[in-house]
Amino acid sequence: MSAKLMQANSSLSARNLFAIDYLKTHTPTVAEFKEIYDALDKATIKKYTALSQAKKAEAKLAKSKA
């Protein structure tokens, strides 16, 4: 039985946004990705957290205008 490969989804979480970028050039399993994400430096986590917050705010604004 092979381990399941990591797949990104439509979530705007920092973890998923990092996965979208990371999976462009890598094919880790879910367990490998967890280790990679957990080992990220604070600056990278901060970057994706800020991106997540910005995208969530954009989505909320777009929803309120609809």
PDB file of N, CA, C and O in Angstrom:
ATOM      1  N   MET A   1       0.850  -1.182   0.000  1.00  0.00           N
ATOM      2  CA  MET A   1       0.000   0.000   0.000  1.00  0.00           C
ATOM      3  C   MET A   1       0.895   1.245   0.000  1.00  0.00           C
ATOM      4  O   MET A   1       1.785   1.387   0.839  1.00  0.00           O
ATOM      5  N   SER A   2       0.643   2.132  -0.947  1.00  0.00           N
ATOM      6  CA  SER A   2       1.469   3.340  -1.007  1.00  0.00           C
ATOM      7  C   SER A   2       0.830   4.460  -0.190  1.00  0.00           C
ATOM      8  O   SER A   2      -0.386   4.498  -0.003  1.00  0.00           O
ATOM      9  N   ALA A   3       1.658   5.349   0.282  1.00  0.00           N
ATOM     10  CA  ALA A   3       1.179   6.492   1.062  1.00  0.00           C
ATOM     11  C   ALA A   3       0.469   7.475   0.137  1.00  0.00           C
ATOM     12  O   ALA A   3       0.829   7.610  -1.032  1.00  0.00           O
ATOM     13  N   LYS A   4      -0.532   8.153   0.663  1.00  0.00           N
ATOM     14  CA  LYS A   4      -1.316   9.106  -0.118  1.00  0.00           C
ATOM     15  C   LYS A   4      -0.495  10.375  -0.385  1.00  0.00           C
ATOM     16  O   LYS A   4       0.130  10.923   0.523  1.00  0.00           O
ATOM     17  N   LEU A   5      -0.506  10.829  -1.636  1.00  0.00           N
ATOM     18  CA  LEU A   5       0.198  12.051  -1.991  1.00  0.00           C
ATOM     19  C   LEU A   5      -0.589  13.262  -1.521  1.00  0.00           C
ATOM     20  O   LEU A   5      -1.820  13.257  -1.504  1.00  0.00           O
ATOM     21  N   MET A   6       0.141  14.291  -1.144  1.00  0.00           N
ATOM     22  CA  MET A   6      -0.469  15.545  -0.703  1.00  0.00           C
ATOM     23  C   MET A   6      -1.176  16.199  -1.877  1.00  0.00           C
ATOM     24  O   MET A   6      -0.651  16.223  -2.990  1.00  0.00           O
ATOM     25  N   GLN A   7      -2.375  16.733  -1.629  1.00  0.00           N
ATOM     26  CA  GLN A   7      -3.111  17.481  -2.639  1.00  0.00           C
ATOM     27  C   GLN A   7      -3.625  18.767  -2.002  1.00  0.00           C
ATOM     28  O   GLN A   7      -4.122  18.756  -0.876  1.00  0.00           O
ATOM     29  N   ALA A   8      -3.504  19.855  -2.715  1.00  0.00           N
ATOM     30  CA  ALA A   8      -4.050  21.124  -2.243  1.00  0.00           C
ATOM     31  C   ALA A   8      -5.542  21.143  -2.564  1.00  0.00           C
ATOM     32  O   ALA A   8      -6.015  20.391  -3.416  1.00  0.00           O
ATOM     33  N   ASN A   9      -6.274  22.014  -1.868  1.00  0.00           N
ATOM     34  CA  ASN A   9      -7.698  22.161  -2.148  1.00  0.00           C
ATOM     35  C   ASN A   9      -8.022  23.648  -2.265  1.00  0.00           C
ATOM     36  O   ASN A   9      -7.113  24.456  -2.456  1.00  0.00           O
ATOM     37  N   SER A  10      -9.263  24.018  -2.157  1.00  0.00           N
ATOM     38  CA  SER A  10      -9.648  25.418  -2.345  1.00  0.00           C
ATOM     39  C   SER A  10      -9.599  26.238  -1.055  1.00  0.00           C
ATOM     40  O   SER A  10      -9.980  27.408  -1.054  1.00  0.00           O
ATOM     41  N   SER A  11      -9.139  25.645   0.027  1.00  0.00           N
ATOM     42  CA  SER A  11      -9.042  26.356   1.300  1.00  0.00           C
ATOM     43  C   SER A  11      -8.090  27.545   1.189  1.00  0.00           C
ATOM     44  O   SER A  11      -7.103  27.499   0.456  1.00  0.00           O
ATOM     45  N   LEU A  12      -8.403  28.610   1.927  1.00  0.00           N
ATOM     46  CA  LEU A  12      -7.540  29.796   1.938  1.00  0.00           C
ATOM     47  C   LEU A  12      -6.624  29.803   3.164  1.00  0.00           C
ATOM     48  O   LEU A  12      -6.094  30.849   3.538  1.00  0.00           O
ATOM     49  N   SER A  13      -6.439  28.646   3.784  1.00  0.00           N
ATOM     50  CA  SER A  13      -5.558  28.571   4.953  1.00  0.00           C
ATOM     51  C   SER A  13      -4.107  28.769   4.531  1.00  0.00           C
ATOM     52  O   SER A  13      -3.746  28.515   3.382  1.00  0.00           O
ATOM     53  N   ALA A  14      -3.289  29.219   5.459  1.00  0.00           N
ATOM     54  CA  ALA A  14      -1.865  29.416   5.166  1.00  0.00           C
ATOM     55  C   ALA A  14      -1.230  28.103   4.711  1.00  0.00           C
ATOM     56  O   ALA A  14      -0.431  28.087   3.775  1.00  0.00           O
ATOM     57  N   ARG A  15      -1.585  27.014   5.368  1.00  0.00           N
ATOM     58  CA  ARG A  15      -1.023  25.696   5.035  1.00  0.00           C
ATOM     59  C   ARG A  15      -1.379  25.308   3.597  1.00  0.00           C
ATOM     60  O   ARG A  15      -0.525  24.827   2.852  1.00  0.00           O
ATOM     61  N   ASN A  16      -2.626  25.516   3.215  1.00  0.00           N
ATOM     62  CA  ASN A  16      -3.043  25.143   1.868  1.00  0.00           C
ATOM     63  C   ASN A  16      -2.416  26.049   0.812  1.00  0.00           C
ATOM     64  O   ASN A  16      -2.034  25.576  -0.258  1.00  0.00           O
ATOM     65  N   LEU A  17      -2.306  27.338   1.100  1.00  0.00           N
ATOM     66  CA  LEU A  17      -1.673  28.248   0.143  1.00  0.00           C
ATOM     67  C   LEU A  17      -0.204  27.880  -0.064  1.00  0.00           C
ATOM     68  O   LEU A  17       0.306  27.958  -1.182  1.00  0.00           O
ATOM     69  N   PHE A  18       0.477  27.477   1.015  1.00  0.00           N
ATOM     70  CA  PHE A  18       1.856  26.995   0.877  1.00  0.00           C
ATOM     71  C   PHE A  18       1.865  25.720   0.038  1.00  0.00           C
ATOM     72  O   PHE A  18       2.724  25.545  -0.827  1.00  0.00           O
ATOM     73  N   ALA A  19       0.909  24.836   0.297  1.00  0.00           N
ATOM     74  CA  ALA A  19       0.843  23.572  -0.457  1.00  0.00           C
ATOM     75  C   ALA A  19       0.688  23.836  -1.954  1.00  0.00           C
ATOM     76  O   ALA A  19       1.339  23.185  -2.772  1.00  0.00           O
ATOM     77  N   ILE A  20      -0.170  24.788  -2.311  1.00  0.00           N
ATOM     78  CA  ILE A  20      -0.369  25.115  -3.730  1.00  0.00           C
ATOM     79  C   ILE A  20       0.962  25.476  -4.385  1.00  0.00           C
ATOM     80  O   ILE A  20       1.275  24.989  -5.471  1.00  0.00           O
ATOM     81  N   ASP A  21       1.745  26.329  -3.724  1.00  0.00           N
ATOM     82  CA  ASP A  21       3.052  26.718  -4.273  1.00  0.00           C
ATOM     83  C   ASP A  21       4.039  25.557  -4.257  1.00  0.00           C
ATOM     84  O   ASP A  21       4.730  25.312  -5.246  1.00  0.00           O
ATOM     85  N   TYR A  22       4.104  24.853  -3.150  1.00  0.00           N
ATOM     86  CA  TYR A  22       5.071  23.760  -2.990  1.00  0.00           C
ATOM     87  C   TYR A  22       4.814  22.622  -3.979  1.00  0.00           C
ATOM     88  O   TYR A  22       5.751  22.030  -4.514  1.00  0.00           O
ATOM     89  N   LEU A  23       3.548  22.326  -4.214  1.00  0.00           N
ATOM     90  CA  LEU A  23       3.206  21.194  -5.076  1.00  0.00           C
ATOM     91  C   LEU A  23       3.455  21.468  -6.557  1.00  0.00           C
ATOM     92  O   LEU A  23       3.348  20.560  -7.381  1.00  0.00           O
ATOM     93  N   LYS A  24       3.785  22.704  -6.897  1.00  0.00           N
ATOM     94  CA  LYS A  24       4.134  23.018  -8.287  1.00  0.00           C
ATOM     95  C   LYS A  24       5.430  22.318  -8.690  1.00  0.00           C
ATOM     96  O   LYS A  24       5.637  21.999  -9.861  1.00  0.00           O
ATOM     97  N   THR A  25       6.305  22.081  -7.698  1.00  0.00           N
ATOM     98  CA  THR A  25       7.615  21.503  -8.012  1.00  0.00           C
ATOM     99  C   THR A  25       7.965  20.269  -7.184  1.00  0.00           C
ATOM    100  O   THR A  25       9.062  19.727  -7.320  1.00  0.00           O
ATOM    101  N   HIS A  26       7.046  19.818  -6.325  1.00  0.00           N
ATOM    102  CA  HIS A  26       7.314  18.661  -5.467  1.00  0.00           C
ATOM    103  C   HIS A  26       6.094  17.750  -5.411  1.00  0.00           C
ATOM    104  O   HIS A  26       4.976  18.191  -5.676  1.00  0.00           O
ATOM    105  N   THR A  27       6.305  16.479  -5.067  1.00  0.00           N
ATOM    106  CA  THR A  27       5.198  15.531  -4.921  1.00  0.00           C
ATOM    107  C   THR A  27       5.336  14.750  -3.613  1.00  0.00           C
ATOM    108  O   THR A  27       5.572  13.542  -3.639  1.00  0.00           O
ATOM    109  N   PRO A  28       5.193  15.421  -2.477  1.00  0.00           N
ATOM    110  CA  PRO A  28       5.335  14.735  -1.190  1.00  0.00           C
ATOM    111  C   PRO A  28       4.068  13.966  -0.806  1.00  0.00           C
ATOM    112  O   PRO A  28       2.975  14.253  -1.293  1.00  0.00           O
ATOM    113  N   THR A  29       4.244  12.996   0.068  1.00  0.00           N
ATOM    114  CA  THR A  29       3.079  12.351   0.662  1.00  0.00           C
ATOM    115  C   THR A  29       2.501  13.314   1.698  1.00  0.00           C
ATOM    116  O   THR A  29       3.125  14.324   2.026  1.00  0.00           O
ATOM    117  N   VAL A  30       1.330  13.009   2.204  1.00  0.00           N
ATOM    118  CA  VAL A  30       0.709  13.852   3.224  1.00  0.00           C
ATOM    119  C   VAL A  30       1.626  13.951   4.447  1.00  0.00           C
ATOM    120  O   VAL A  30       1.813  15.035   5.001  1.00  0.00           O
ATOM    121  N   ALA A  31       2.197  12.815   4.866  1.00  0.00           N
ATOM    122  CA  ALA A  31       3.088  12.805   6.034  1.00  0.00           C
ATOM    123  C   ALA A  31       4.354  13.622   5.778  1.00  0.00           C
ATOM    124  O   ALA A  31       4.803  14.361   6.654  1.00  0.00           O
ATOM    125  N   GLU A  32       4.926  13.493   4.588  1.00  0.00           N
ATOM    126  CA  GLU A  32       6.125  14.267   4.247  1.00  0.00           C
ATOM    127  C   GLU A  32       5.815  15.760   4.239  1.00  0.00           C
ATOM    128  O   GLU A  32       6.603  16.568   4.729  1.00  0.00           O
ATOM    129  N   PHE A  33       4.659  16.118   3.678  1.00  0.00           N
ATOM    130  CA  PHE A  33       4.289  17.526   3.625  1.00  0.00           C
ATOM    131  C   PHE A  33       4.115  18.090   5.025  1.00  0.00           C
ATOM    132  O   PHE A  33       4.532  19.217   5.295  1.00  0.00           O
ATOM    133  N   LYS A  34       3.508  17.325   5.915  1.00  0.00           N
ATOM    134  CA  LYS A  34       3.323  17.783   7.294  1.00  0.00           C
ATOM    135  C   LYS A  34       4.675  18.100   7.927  1.00  0.00           C
ATOM    136  O   LYS A  34       4.829  19.129   8.584  1.00  0.00           O
ATOM    137  N   GLU A  35       5.648  17.221   7.731  1.00  0.00           N
ATOM    138  CA  GLU A  35       6.999  17.449   8.272  1.00  0.00           C
ATOM    139  C   GLU A  35       7.614  18.712   7.665  1.00  0.00           C
ATOM    140  O   GLU A  35       8.226  19.510   8.375  1.00  0.00           O
ATOM    141  N   ILE A  36       7.453  18.889   6.369  1.00  0.00           N
ATOM    142  CA  ILE A  36       8.012  20.053   5.671  1.00  0.00           C
ATOM    143  C   ILE A  36       7.362  21.330   6.191  1.00  0.00           C
ATOM    144  O   ILE A  36       8.050  22.301   6.505  1.00  0.00           O
ATOM    145  N   TYR A  37       6.032  21.326   6.281  1.00  0.00           N
ATOM    146  CA  TYR A  37       5.313  22.515   6.739  1.00  0.00           C
ATOM    147  C   TYR A  37       5.657  22.841   8.194  1.00  0.00           C
ATOM    148  O   TYR A  37       5.864  24.003   8.544  1.00  0.00           O
ATOM    149  N   ASP A  38       5.716  21.819   9.029  1.00  0.00           N
ATOM    150  CA  ASP A  38       6.029  22.026  10.444  1.00  0.00           C
ATOM    151  C   ASP A  38       7.445  22.562  10.654  1.00  0.00           C
ATOM    152  O   ASP A  38       7.732  23.175  11.682  1.00  0.00           O
ATOM    153  N   ALA A  39       8.334  22.328   9.675  1.00  0.00           N
ATOM    154  CA  ALA A  39       9.728  22.762   9.796  1.00  0.00           C
ATOM    155  C   ALA A  39       9.996  24.125   9.147  1.00  0.00           C
ATOM    156  O   ALA A  39      11.132  24.600   9.146  1.00  0.00           O
ATOM    157  N   LEU A  40       8.959  24.747   8.602  1.00  0.00           N
ATOM    158  CA  LEU A  40       9.162  26.046   7.944  1.00  0.00           C
ATOM    159  C   LEU A  40       9.652  27.097   8.927  1.00  0.00           C
ATOM    160  O   LEU A  40       9.332  27.063  10.115  1.00  0.00           O
ATOM    161  N   ASP A  41      10.433  28.028   8.405  1.00  0.00           N
ATOM    162  CA  ASP A  41      10.919  29.127   9.241  1.00  0.00           C
ATOM    163  C   ASP A  41       9.776  30.119   9.478  1.00  0.00           C
ATOM    164  O   ASP A  41       8.791  30.138   8.741  1.00  0.00           O
ATOM    165  N   LYS A  42       9.926  30.933  10.508  1.00  0.00           N
ATOM    166  CA  LYS A  42       8.864  31.865  10.913  1.00  0.00           C
ATOM    167  C   LYS A  42       8.527  32.878   9.821  1.00  0.00           C
ATOM    168  O   LYS A  42       7.365  33.255   9.669  1.00  0.00           O
ATOM    169  N   ALA A  43       9.509  33.314   9.074  1.00  0.00           N
ATOM    170  CA  ALA A  43       9.266  34.297   8.012  1.00  0.00           C
ATOM    171  C   ALA A  43       8.361  33.718   6.929  1.00  0.00           C
ATOM    172  O   ALA A  43       7.470  34.405   6.430  1.00  0.00           O
ATOM    173  N   THR A  44       8.583  32.468   6.567  1.00  0.00           N
ATOM    174  CA  THR A  44       7.748  31.828   5.544  1.00  0.00           C
ATOM    175  C   THR A  44       6.329  31.633   6.066  1.00  0.00           C
ATOM    176  O   THR A  44       5.362  31.887   5.348  1.00  0.00           O
ATOM    177  N   ILE A  45       6.202  31.186   7.302  1.00  0.00           N
ATOM    178  CA  ILE A  45       4.873  31.008   7.898  1.00  0.00           C
ATOM    179  C   ILE A  45       4.146  32.352   7.957  1.00  0.00           C
ATOM    180  O   ILE A  45       2.954  32.436   7.664  1.00  0.00           O
ATOM    181  N   LYS A  46       4.875  33.395   8.338  1.00  0.00           N
ATOM    182  CA  LYS A  46       4.283  34.735   8.423  1.00  0.00           C
ATOM    183  C   LYS A  46       3.797  35.194   7.048  1.00  0.00           C
ATOM    184  O   LYS A  46       2.721  35.780   6.927  1.00  0.00           O
ATOM    185  N   LYS A  47       4.596  34.923   6.013  1.00  0.00           N
ATOM    186  CA  LYS A  47       4.240  35.298   4.640  1.00  0.00           C
ATOM    187  C   LYS A  47       2.930  34.630   4.223  1.00  0.00           C
ATOM    188  O   LYS A  47       2.039  35.290   3.690  1.00  0.00           O
ATOM    189  N   TYR A  48       2.812  33.331   4.463  1.00  0.00           N
ATOM    190  CA  TYR A  48       1.610  32.613   4.051  1.00  0.00           C
ATOM    191  C   TYR A  48       0.411  32.923   4.954  1.00  0.00           C
ATOM    192  O   TYR A  48      -0.731  32.860   4.499  1.00  0.00           O
ATOM    193  N   THR A  49       0.651  33.249   6.202  1.00  0.00           N
ATOM    194  CA  THR A  49      -0.438  33.662   7.098  1.00  0.00           C
ATOM    195  C   THR A  49      -1.004  35.002   6.625  1.00  0.00           C
ATOM    196  O   THR A  49      -2.221  35.186   6.592  1.00  0.00           O
ATOM    197  N   ALA A  50      -0.130  35.928   6.262  1.00  0.00           N
ATOM    198  CA  ALA A  50      -0.567  37.229   5.753  1.00  0.00           C
ATOM    199  C   ALA A  50      -1.323  37.062   4.434  1.00  0.00           C
ATOM    200  O   ALA A  50      -2.346  37.710   4.214  1.00  0.00           O
ATOM    201  N   LEU A  51      -0.821  36.202   3.572  1.00  0.00           N
ATOM    202  CA  LEU A  51      -1.481  35.930   2.295  1.00  0.00           C
ATOM    203  C   LEU A  51      -2.864  35.324   2.538  1.00  0.00           C
ATOM    204  O   LEU A  51      -3.832  35.683   1.868  1.00  0.00           O
ATOM    205  N   SER A  52      -2.948  34.419   3.485  1.00  0.00           N
ATOM    206  CA  SER A  52      -4.217  33.791   3.840  1.00  0.00           C
ATOM    207  C   SER A  52      -5.220  34.831   4.330  1.00  0.00           C
ATOM    208  O   SER A  52      -6.375  34.840   3.904  1.00  0.00           O
ATOM    209  N   GLN A  53      -4.775  35.697   5.219  1.00  0.00           N
ATOM    210  CA  GLN A  53      -5.663  36.731   5.753  1.00  0.00           C
ATOM    211  C   GLN A  53      -6.132  37.676   4.653  1.00  0.00           C
ATOM    212  O   GLN A  53      -7.295  38.080   4.632  1.00  0.00           O
ATOM    213  N   ALA A  54      -5.241  38.025   3.751  1.00  0.00           N
ATOM    214  CA  ALA A  54      -5.593  38.918   2.643  1.00  0.00           C
ATOM    215  C   ALA A  54      -6.617  38.254   1.719  1.00  0.00           C
ATOM    216  O   ALA A  54      -7.593  38.887   1.316  1.00  0.00           O
ATOM    217  N   LYS A  55      -6.399  36.995   1.389  1.00  0.00           N
ATOM    218  CA  LYS A  55      -7.316  36.292   0.489  1.00  0.00           C
ATOM    219  C   LYS A  55      -8.678  36.089   1.147  1.00  0.00           C
ATOM    220  O   LYS A  55      -9.706  36.179   0.475  1.00  0.00           O
ATOM    221  N   LYS A  56      -8.698  35.818   2.452  1.00  0.00           N
ATOM    222  CA  LYS A  56      -9.969  35.666   3.167  1.00  0.00           C
ATOM    223  C   LYS A  56     -10.722  36.993   3.194  1.00  0.00           C
ATOM    224  O   LYS A  56     -11.944  37.014   3.044  1.00  0.00           O
ATOM    225  N   ALA A  57     -10.003  38.104   3.385  1.00  0.00           N
ATOM    226  CA  ALA A  57     -10.631  39.426   3.384  1.00  0.00           C
ATOM    227  C   ALA A  57     -11.199  39.741   2.000  1.00  0.00           C
ATOM    228  O   ALA A  57     -12.303  40.274   1.887  1.00  0.00           O
ATOM    229  N   GLU A  58     -10.445  39.411   0.946  1.00  0.00           N
ATOM    230  CA  GLU A  58     -10.919  39.627  -0.422  1.00  0.00           C
ATOM    231  C   GLU A  58     -12.182  38.823  -0.688  1.00  0.00           C
ATOM    232  O   GLU A  58     -13.133  39.327  -1.284  1.00  0.00           O
ATOM    233  N   ALA A  59     -12.188  37.564  -0.242  1.00  0.00           N
ATOM    234  CA  ALA A  59     -13.338  36.696  -0.463  1.00  0.00           C
ATOM    235  C   ALA A  59     -14.560  37.221   0.288  1.00  0.00           C
ATOM    236  O   ALA A  59     -15.678  37.185  -0.226  1.00  0.00           O
ATOM    237  N   LYS A  60     -14.337  37.705   1.498  1.00  0.00           N
ATOM    238  CA  LYS A  60     -15.439  38.250   2.295  1.00  0.00           C
ATOM    239  C   LYS A  60     -15.998  39.511   1.629  1.00  0.00           C
ATOM    240  O   LYS A  60     -17.214  39.697   1.566  1.00  0.00           O
ATOM    241  N   LEU A  61     -15.115  40.366   1.139  1.00  0.00           N
ATOM    242  CA  LEU A  61     -15.523  41.604   0.470  1.00  0.00           C
ATOM    243  C   LEU A  61     -16.299  41.274  -0.808  1.00  0.00           C
ATOM    244  O   LEU A  61     -17.336  41.878  -1.083  1.00  0.00           O
ATOM    245  N   ALA A  62     -15.798  40.325  -1.579  1.00  0.00           N
ATOM    246  CA  ALA A  62     -16.468  39.939  -2.818  1.00  0.00           C
ATOM    247  C   ALA A  62     -17.854  39.354  -2.521  1.00  0.00           C
ATOM    248  O   ALA A  62     -18.806  39.590  -3.265  1.00  0.00           O
ATOM    249  N   LYS A  63     -17.955  38.599  -1.443  1.00  0.00           N
ATOM    250  CA  LYS A  63     -19.224  37.995  -1.059  1.00  0.00           C
ATOM    251  C   LYS A  63     -20.234  39.071  -0.642  1.00  0.00           C
ATOM    252  O   LYS A  63     -21.422  38.971  -0.949  1.00  0.00           O
ATOM    253  N   SER A  64     -19.748  40.097   0.060  1.00  0.00           N
ATOM    254  CA  SER A  64     -20.652  41.159   0.517  1.00  0.00           C
ATOM    255  C   SER A  64     -21.143  42.034  -0.631  1.00  0.00           C
ATOM    256  O   SER A  64     -22.198  42.661  -0.532  1.00  0.00           O
ATOM    257  N   LYS A  65     -20.383  42.075  -1.713  1.00  0.00           N
ATOM    258  CA  LYS A  65     -20.779  42.868  -2.887  1.00  0.00           C
ATOM    259  C   LYS A  65     -21.719  42.094  -3.808  1.00  0.00           C
ATOM    260  O   LYS A  65     -22.379  42.677  -4.668  1.00  0.00           O
ATOM    261  N   ALA A  66     -21.770  40.789  -3.621  1.00  0.00           N
ATOM    262  CA  ALA A  66     -22.601  39.939  -4.516  1.00  0.00           C
ATOM    263  C   ALA A  66     -24.077  40.067  -4.209  1.00  0.00           C
ATOM    264  O   ALA A  66     -24.901  39.427  -4.862  1.00  0.00           O
TER     265      ALA A  66
END
